[in-house]
Amino acid sequence: MVLCQVTMLDGSQFTCEAEKRAKGQYLFFKVCEQLNLLEKDYFGLCFKDNADQKCWLDPLKEIKRQIRNGPWNFSFNVKFYPPDPSQLTEDITRYLLCLQLRQDIASGRLPCSFVTHALLGSYTLQAELGDHDPDEHRTDYTSDFQFAPNQTREMEEKVVELHKSHRGMTPAQADSQFLENAKKLSMFGVDLHHAKDSEGVDIMLGVCANGLLIYKDRLRINRFAWPKILKISYKRSNFYIKIRPGETEQFESTVGFKLPNHRAAKKLWKVCVEHHTFFRLMTPEQPTKAKFLTLGSKFRYSGRTQAQTRQASSLIDRPAPYFQRTSSKRISRSLDGAPVISVTSDGSGPLGEKENGRDPALELSSDSKDEDEMPGDGAAAATTAATLDSAEEDAEESEAILRKGFNAQDLDKTQDDVLKHQASISELKRSFMEATPEPRPSQWDKRLTASPVTSLRLQAQGSADNKQKSEAVAVATTATQPVVEIEETVIVEEVRKTPKPATSAIPEVHAAPTTEPQAAAVAAKEASASSDSESEEEAEYHPQITSVSVEQIKEEPEEEEQEEAELNKQQHQPEPSPLPQPIAETDPEPEPAPAPSQPVIEDGTPDTKEDAQPPMEVVEDDGIVEEEMMVTPEEAPNGYSAAEGQGLGSLEEEDQEPRVNGDALHVDTDHLPQVICCSEPPVVKTEMVTISDTFAAQKTEIATKEVPIVHTETKTITYEAAQLDGSGDGEPGVLMTAQTITSESLCTTTTTHITKTLKGGLSETRIEKRIVITGDSDIDHDQALAQAIKEAKEQHPDMSVTRVVVHKETELAEDED
Amino acid sequence: MAGLMAGFGNFTHAVVRAVPTSLAKEALRTNKLDVDLLKAQREHELYVEVLKHKLGLEVIELPADESMPDCVFVEDAAVVCGDTALITRPGAESRRKETEAMKKVLSDLNLNIVEMTDESATLDGGDVLFTGREFFVGLSKRTNQRGAEILADVFLQDYAVSTVPVTDGLHLKSFCSMAGPGLIAIGSSEHAQKALKIMQQMSDHRYDKLTVPDDIAANCIYMNLPSKGHVLLHCTPEEFPESVKVFEKLKDHMLIPVSNMEKAKVDGALTCCSVLINKKTDV
């Protein structure tokens, strides 16, 4: 047993014992029990790390592992400042919040003006001393209290003057008034972090209930509300947020900040993840489903969200617990005397009220609840849950708006005034809608009735001029939306959650070059499958969770993906005939195919776009390239084993190839892409670039044209030899040779890819053959396939066919649209 | 009960300054328009009249100073919020001395005076939009980042101070102002709308907006007076007939059209001509 010391908000000390291996929540619950606090989700325990930085004690982790060698000293603090304290259910919760705010104010963490200091101070006096009593409250009764970091005599006089005016106010009312005023302070609930912007300028990042605030020398220079943020990530000492495109922009942008060190970056990231989850989601995001697939830190907020805690508190049914408001004076002058609330570890405390423990409703809504939020526990149905989340999120949002609108009213207005004002505003709005065409439709007004998320989207498409263009954008947006709104944790799975993109664009194939160091490093992390999140270099978090995760997480500029997505769509369109679509491979030679003005693809990443083209393929030995194509929406399997994930991870890490979306069969071929890269790096690189250029050109060209839509059907079938390739799992061989040969006939293009690797003393030759057969339906594809396989066997009698992937794409009709 | 941020638009005093004859020829302007001095003076008298008699404010009238052709536009010389007054350092060098008289009168009113002494800072009051919940400071030809920072140092304690780039027009308030609690009047021009979007993005609060066709018409004066309720001083139908129609939809406001035709020629808007102060005895 270890002795724990907790400094309470009133300055008193709480001591209790905990098992050596106790988790954070054990201690936290002890403290809450001691306080008789039910609405505990807004609070947390802090400790100082070796660098003397304040950290939140993770309830789900062992205390010992978090504080390491430090003393078991903690402080009980508000972790999430409720933006509207009047919605708290119990006075005791509000009281504790008041205590925290008094600390914040006295320490200068929450700045206020002179007048505000005085006003808040006067409520403190009213709450703790009751009505001003001229006899008892002599001139200097205020000097025991600290109202401001630098309190003056003048301020104390002002406080007294105001205290007199609160006559008759109960302590609970005084606390409420205190909170109603404090919550309006611009820095209320803002957790500040030092950082530098991209130009090295010192700034502050503030995390709060609504989002992220950027300050420079006290000036707010930017603000990113949670709905605007698509992804939060950190890498080493850098912190990144990906921003949803505004009405006029097409693409997301990523903003990076430099934190003093890695620890600070991670801390900021965690705070963001927690605040986002707590204030914006209905339920916490499920933690990583399987440990080995963790991408970066698997940290997620594990407690209840504000929505959940509110719901739970609505069930609180107990007489208001008695508690004694103690002197906030102790906050600054804590050295004197014993605490007024005698806090002992025997659990019973002076407060009684133990019956609440037996109330079933309470039981349900408080302690027990936390138990089933252990990580790894709720892996089931994460997708469904997530869907609900996003739907409900919007609901919550609009509710929040309503509330906000109400709160914004002046305090001293009567209810009538407020209503009247609201009525007049709404009448104003109505009359705008009915009458004036002159004022442009107000986006803002729209936003009042819809959730910001929705209205942003509306706006994105709404611009009346340049209709064509915006349509194109809309296409791109739709294509990307799912891409960005994925949950971070499990790459492999996400790839497979591909929804059915009816005809063409198969999201996986856009796998943009992973040459991005970030993605690679992420994968590296994943591969190492570190189970200790403390050691992670980086992590990502996608605040907008939707279940339909289409894409793996990537850091590439979204532009490329969009372009490609669009391209894929277009590719089918201008070419209604299923005639030969040339396909180039990792082929250094110029493409001899009779290329129509179609985007001719391919390079080191042939797999990425091929699906749009090859009607059929035969692969001998094992083909990575084709594997990618197997992951078509229809076929995409859903459950993948850990080993696969790991293999995948290392694959991504090593070869910097865009094939994050590979599947199980990657395992034994990890090294292959690397091989390709090694052998022909210049080709690969240059062609990559060319491609994206082509895309860009293509995009603009096509976007302005009307193109017939051709529906295609995609089918992929895999035949696989039962035998397992011994080379397997991750052991990378040493490349000896690699070569690619392309040959063509009238309606087939055959690409043969031969690699020789040395693995554990054994030389291994792999031949991967890709045969693209293009032609009208009068060609018997099955026969062509059989022929191709036969030929392959004949050519290499000494080798075995391990895998055949047939990818078939047929156009359904000339065009239906 | 005087809560924090209560009583938006509640004013008891106004500081104004007479029109100097030098205004017609020498006042700074972005357009080359001829100003009819007499008309301008008459206009200003009416403006003061409204504040004084129609609304019952205690109006402190500073005499004109011929060496300061722009001195009638007192707003630029000081930002007053609650009991605190920030004496600015106007962006136009020729206007720096205007603050002296302002400082004196405000300290006579017992306000806490903070002076902007930093030589690298400039700030015109016309770039400061106080919404009742927060400040927006336009970064314009007249106001720089440093000026905004100093304003933030003075007022941030209670209020957020956000910056808004002013790409077109003289001041932030050349195309917007508050038309009620949580109601921003905004011009229709592209830059006005863009600025509004930035403000929306920067704010934790939600505002309604009142879009008027003419940018300058979006500069109006809102007050919430104990005896009158919501009061709005806005442009006249002669100046901006279409914009007036929009204001007329504000049913709960006492609407007072005030002509500003001549002063507008030298970029003076309605808010420019007064500094409004709330001197209550409580808090």
Interface residues (C-beta under 8 A of the other chain):
Chain A: P111 C112 S113 F114 V115 T116 A118 L119 L162 S165 Q177 E180 N181 K184 L185 S186 M187 C208 N210 K216 D217 R218 L219 R220 I221 N222 R223 A225 K228 G246 E247 I401 K404 G405 A408 Q409 D410 L411 D412 K413 K420 H421 S424 I425 E427 L428 K429 S431 F432 A435 T436 E438 P439 R440 S442 Q443 W444 D445 R447 L448
Chain B: M1 A2 G3 L4 M5 A6 G7 F8 G82 D83 T84 N112 R133 E134 V137 Q145 A148 E149 A152 D153 F155 L156 Q157 D158 Y159 A160 V161 S162 T163 G180 P181 G182 L183 S188 Q193 L196 K197 Q200 Q201 M202 S203 D204 H205 R206 Y207 D208 K209 L210 T211 V212 P213 E242 K245 V246 K249 L250 K251 D252 D282 V283
